[in-house]
């Protein structure tokens, strides 16, 4: 019998525990005071597609843009999906979600222009 657990945290600081037992998925809501500490997780825990999905969902939820309109290479600032306030929100999200720090020298357009670029930035910071 194979059992796998995955915690998914949201900004309301509650978690959902997904437990996969053979072919069954069990969802359990877990109230927590602290978000999942991803600093203890190895950087290889995040695959490129997982980062893309996390970013796409954040952008869609924050901007009310339909997910299907946000492609990996969509220029999120050029197309008006994010503005300067959205950029601040994005940086805060990245630092909290991936436990990384964006230095002033990192705040370059090419690091944040698309999901693909942001993923590259995250992976660089995690390694």
C-alpha positions in Angstrom: 0.0 0.0 0.0 1.4 3.4 -1.0 0.5 6.4 1.0 1.6 9.9 0.0 0.8 13.2 1.7 0.8 16.7 0.3 -0.1 19.9 2.2 -1.5 22.8 0.3 -1.5 26.1 2.2 -3.4 29.3 1.3 -3.0 32.8 2.5 -5.7 32.4 5.1 -3.2 30.2 6.9 -5.3 27.1 6.7 -4.1 24.0 4.9 -5.6 21.1 3.0 -4.0 17.7 3.4 -4.2 15.6 0.3 -3.6 11.9 1.1 -3.2 9.5 -1.7 -3.8 5.9 -0.7 -3.5 3.6 -3.7 -6.2 5.0 -6.1 -8.1 7.1 -3.5 -7.6 10.7 -2.6 -8.5 11.8 0.9 -8.9 15.6 1.5 -8.6 16.9 5.0 -8.9 20.5 6.1 -6.2 21.4 8.6 -6.3 24.7 10.5 -2.9 26.0 11.2 -1.4 29.1 12.7 1.7 29.0 10.5 2.0 28.4 6.7 3.9 25.5 5.4 7.6 26.1 5.9 9.0 25.4 2.4 12.5 26.5 3.5 13.0 23.0 4.8 12.0 21.4 1.5 14.7 20.7 -1.1 14.7 22.9 -4.1 14.2 19.9 -6.4 10.8 19.5 -4.8 9.6 22.1 -7.2 9.4 21.0 -10.8 9.1 23.6 -13.6 5.5 22.7 -14.4 4.5 22.9 -10.7 6.0 26.4 -10.5 4.2 27.4 -13.7 0.9 26.3 -12.2 1.5 28.0 -8.9 2.3 31.3 -10.7 -0.5 31.0 -13.2 -3.0 30.4 -10.4 -1.7 33.3 -8.3 -1.8 35.7 -11.3 -5.4 34.5 -12.2 -6.6 34.9 -8.6 -4.9 38.3 -8.1 -6.0 39.9 -11.4 -9.2 38.0 -12.2 -7.7 37.0 -15.5 -9.0 33.7 -16.9 -6.3 31.0 -16.4 -6.5 30.0 -20.1 -5.4 33.5 -21.1 -2.2 33.2 -19.0 0.4 31.2 -21.0 4.0 30.5 -20.0 5.2 33.2 -22.3 2.5 35.8 -21.8 4.1 39.2 -21.2 2.1 40.0 -18.0 3.1 43.6 -17.8 3.1 44.5 -21.5 -0.4 43.0 -21.8 -1.6 44.9 -18.8 -2.3 41.9 -16.6 0.0 43.3 -13.9 0.9 46.9 -13.1 3.4 48.3 -10.6 1.1 47.4 -7.6 0.7 43.9 -9.0 4.5 43.7 -9.2 4.8 44.4 -5.5 2.2 41.8 -4.8 4.1 39.3 -7.0 7.4 39.9 -5.2 5.7 39.5 -1.8 4.1 36.3 -3.0 7.3 34.8 -4.4 9.3 35.6 -1.2 6.6 34.0 0.9 5.7 31.0 -1.3 9.2 30.0 -2.2 11.1 31.4 0.8 13.4 33.4 -1.5 14.6 37.0 -1.3 14.5 39.4 -4.3 17.5 41.8 -4.0 17.3 45.2 -5.6 19.6 44.0 -8.3 17.1 41.2 -9.2 14.3 43.6 -10.0 14.8 43.6 -13.7 12.0 43.3 -16.3 13.5 40.2 -17.8 13.2 38.3 -14.5 9.5 38.9 -14.2 8.0 39.5 -17.7 6.4 36.1 -18.0 5.7 32.9 -16.1 8.7 31.3 -17.9 11.0 34.2 -16.8 9.7 34.2 -13.2 10.2 30.4 -13.0 13.8 30.8 -14.1 14.3 33.5 -11.5 12.8 31.2 -8.8 15.0 28.3 -9.7 18.1 30.5 -9.7 17.2 31.7 -6.2 16.4 28.2 -4.9 19.8 26.7 -6.1 
